[in-house]
Amino acid sequence: MIGIYDFCGHYEWTFQWLHDQGGHELVHRYWDEAIHQDSQQHATNLIVKKGFEGMKEYWGHTLAEEGAEWVTTARDDVFRIDMHVCPSKGFLLRNELKQYSDYCDHCMGWIGPLMKKAGFAIDHQHNHCGQCWWEIRPADAAPCKQPAGELAGDADVRMRPDWQTNETHLDTYERATDSNDKLPPPASPEPSR
């Protein structure tokens, strides 16, 4: 059996291999079928059955086991995760491993379909540097854009000075349930003449 950190390198390599064999659609199917419907079926069962309580239980255990640095914020209407140090993306960065174009998208690739099945939708951003945030609400809830710090206070990852720098670019999802729900990047400002 390989350890979690070694697994991350193989995982990312697998994403690129699948992409080379069948493009984004094959990678997307892998995230849904192999992760969401197979290896994370226990997460699906827990969250479908218990909703926000299941999310607390699942991520509280899983992120602690993986050695993440994160904070969760839970209310009656939202469950939020602020990931300050992602152990798997951190491993790839520390070891200069970059095979697949957007390793971070695999989380939305399996969590999105899970949340759709459980009746939730996701607002999410990741900065490709091992930091991200998730706000999960019932799918029928009104859209709710929270300014940085309003829901999670100082624990909001967007409050970090390294959240958005010249080395980062943000991928954004709003009311998403699929990795293909990513919003297009904002338009670059016109150069001044």
Secondary structure as GFF3:
##gff-version 3
##sequence-region A 1 193
A	DSSP	alpha_helix	4	30	.	.	.	ID=ss1
A	DSSP	pi_helix	31	39	.	.	.	ID=ss2
A	DSSP	alpha_helix	41	50	.	.	.	ID=ss3
A	DSSP	alpha_helix	52	66	.	.	.	ID=ss4
A	DSSP	beta_strand	69	74	.	.	.	ID=ss5
A	DSSP	beta_strand	79	85	.	.	.	ID=ss6
A	DSSP	alpha_helix	87	94	.	.	.	ID=ss7
A	DSSP	alpha_helix	105	118	.	.	.	ID=ss8
A	DSSP	beta_strand	120	126	.	.	.	ID=ss9
A	DSSP	beta_strand	132	138	.	.	.	ID=ss10
A	DSSP	three_ten_helix	153	155	.	.	.	ID=ss11
A	DSSP	three_ten_helix	157	159	.	.	.	ID=ss12
A	DSSP	beta_strand	171	176	.	.	.	ID=ss13
A	DSSP	three_ten_helix	179	181	.	.	.	ID=ss14
###
